[in-house]
Each structure stands twice: as C-alpha cells, then as structure tokens.
Amino acid sequence: MKREKVTSAIGRPRAFDAEKALDRAMEVFWLKGYLGTSLSDLTNAMGINRPSLYAAFGNKKSLFRTVLDRYSKGPSVYLSEALREPTARAVVERLFHGVVDLLTDPHTPTTCMWVHGALSCGDDPLRKEFASQRAAGLAEIRTRFKSAIAEGDLPADSNADVLASYVQTVNFGLTVQASTGATRTELLRIVEITLKTWPK
C-alpha cells in the first residue's frame, strides 16, 4: 500500500497510509456532506493532524475533490460501466440497479456522496463545479442514447435529450428517496415502473 511521509507540527516526519486516510475522509464527506464536514471531523477520522492534512492533500476543498474522484472510480463506478452496456435499456437497467445496490449497502450511508455533496455545498464555488459535472454526466448519457437511436436500438423518433434528463432525474430521485428512509423493495419498485415506460 502507498504510504506517505509528511511533516508534523513539530517538524518530525510522520508516516501514514494515504489510501486508508482517503477512504476515511470519503466516509466522512459521504455521511456529512461538504459543508457539514469540519476539519476536525476529517483529522479525527483520518488519524492525522491539520498540518499533515494540508501537506498531503491540500485544504478541505482540494481533499474533497480528490475524494470525489476516488468515489467515482470506486463506489459509483457503476455509472461509467453502465454506459458500456450493449443496449440503451441495459444501460438504464444497470445504472438504476447500481444506484439501488449502492444506496442499500449496509456498510455505506444511504445516499450518494455526489448528490449529498451537491445539495450541501450551499453558495460555495463548488456549486459551479457540481453543475458542470452534472452537465457532463448528462452529456455522456445523451451521447449513448443518440448512438442507440442511430443504431436502431431506440425508436427513430426518440428524444435523446429528454431521455437522458429523465434517467438522470430518476437516478437522483432514488438517492433522495433512500436518504429519507425508502427501503430496497420500494426503490426497486420505482426502477421496475420506470423500466416499463422505456421506449421499445
């Protein structure tokens, strides 16, 4: 495992496991959101002091960006994997079942870290970054659906823009439902009825 040495407040090098520290930071941001997470929350969870955190990861915002990237390549990797499914319906099915699996995992918070972060960033400049990321995610889905239309996998009169927005909205909605107590059974019922409306 990757280990890094940073300088403590009194000048002594202190070794710690950077990978584990990032995972612990992710857990805190995931549970508390961006604004709800304090530096003390982070240092306590990561087992390091503030100078060590700054030296290794920068400030809270840069740490959050690093953790968010780690989240996209780890717990929420199903999003990028879904786009590689052979049909548009399979894309949607994989995406929705992936988010339900994530939201109902007993070992993680019942929310999506990205959605929680977006809703909890207030007027922080991160708000624009989240808006940009949402737009980028929407564009990826839209592009995939346009390909499906061109290939005849979706009806020729399908609107890729509307379908992409619909899928993204349901995806975010599942997160809100789960974070306020919806069960796995309830979430899967939403997925089932959504798939029934999918163009054939």
N, C-alpha and C positions, 0 to 999 in steps of 0.2 A: 504493500500500500504506500501511496505517496505521503511522505512526511515532510513538513517544512519547519525550518527554524526561524523564529522571529525574536526580536529583542524586547525584553520585558521593560517595565517602567524603571527598574534599577540597573538596566544595562546588561543583564545576563541573558544569554540565548536560551530560549525555551522551545523545546520540540513538542509538536502536537500533530495529530493525524488530521490533515486538512480535509480529507474526504469525509471523515466522520463529523468533523466540525460543520461542514457544509450541509450534511444531512440533518444535523440537529437544528441548524439555522432554518432549513426548509420546513421542518416540523413546526417551528415557532411561527414563521410567517404564514404557513398554511392554516394554522389554528387561529391566529390572532389578526391576520390581515396586515397590510403595510403600516398604516397609521397606528394600529393597536399594538404594534410590537415596539418595545423600547430597547435601547442599547443594553440595559441591564438584563432584559429578557434574553437577549442574544448571547451576551457574555456568560451568563449563568448556564444556559443550555449548551453552549459550545465549550465551556470549560477553559476559557481564556480571558485575559483582561482587555481593557479597551485599547491600550497601545498595541497589543498583539493583533487585535481585530483590525485596527487601522492599517498596520504594517502588512498584514497578509491579504486583506480583502478590500481595503479602502473604507469609505464611510458606509453608513446604513443603506443608502440608495444603491451604491455600486454592489454591495453584498446582495441586496435584493435582486438586482439584475442577474447576477451570477447564479443565484439560487433558482430564479425563474427559468433560466436556460437549462439548468440541471433538471428541473421539474418537467420541462417539455421533452427532454430526452430520456426521462425515466418514467414516473407515474403516468404522465399523459402522452406517452409515445404512441398510444393507440390512434391519436388524431392523424399523425403522418402515415401510419401503417394503413389506416382505413382508405386513404386516397389511392393506394395501390391495388385495391380490390378490383376484380375483373369487370364488374357491372356497377352501375350507379346505385342500384338498390342494395347491392352488397356493401358498397361504401357507406351508405346511410346505416345499414344494419350493424356493421362493425363499429361505426362511430358511436351509435346510441348504446349498444351493449357494452362498449368500452367505458363510456362515462358512467353507466349504471354500476358496472363492476368496481370502478374507482370509488364512486360515492358510497357504496355499501360495503367496502372493505373494512372489516372490524379493526384493522391496525392503523387506519388513517382517518383524518377528520372527514365528516360527512359534507364536504364541499369541494369545489375545485379551487386550487390555490390561485389560479389565474383570475377567475371570476371574483373570488373573495378579495384579491389584491386590487382589482379594478374598481370594485364597489367601495373599497375602504381607503382609496388614495386621496379622497377629498379634492381640493384645488391644487394639490401638489403638481409640479410639472410632469410627473409620471403619468398623469391623466392623458396627456397627448400621446405618450408612448403606448399606453394601452389602446387608445383609439386607433393608432397606426397598426398595432398588432392585430386588432380585431378586423380591420380592413384587409390586412394581408391574409389572414386566415379565410376571410370571406372570398377573397380573390382566388385562392387555391381551390376552394370547393367549386366556385363558379367555373373555373377553367376545366376542372374534371367533368362537370356536367355538360359543358359545351362540347367536350370530346365525345361524351356519351351520346349527345344529340347527333353529332356528325357521323358517328358510327352506327346509328340506328338503334342504339341501346335504349334511348329515351325517345318518345314521340317527337316528330319534327316540329310540332307547334309548342313544345315545352319552352318555358322561360327560365333559362339557367340562372339569371339574376334573382328571380323570385324564389326559385327552389333552393338556392344557396342560402338566402336570407332566412327562409323557412327552417332549414336544417340547423343553422347556427342558433336561431332563436329557440328552437326546441331543446337544443343542447344546453344552452344557458339556463333555460327554464327548468330542466331536470335538476340542475345544480341548486337552484333556489328552492325547489320542492324538497330535495333531500336535506338541505341545510336547515329546513324548518320542520323536519320530522317525518317526511314521506318515507315509507318502507320500500324495500326492494320490489315487493309484489306490486305496490302502487306505481312505482317507476316503470316497471316492465309493462304494465297495462297501458301507460302513456305511449311507450315505444310501440306496442302492438297496434294501437289505434292509429298512430302516425304512419306506420308502415302500410296499413290498409288503404290509406289515401294516396299512396305513392303511384305516380303515373305508370301505366302498363303499356 
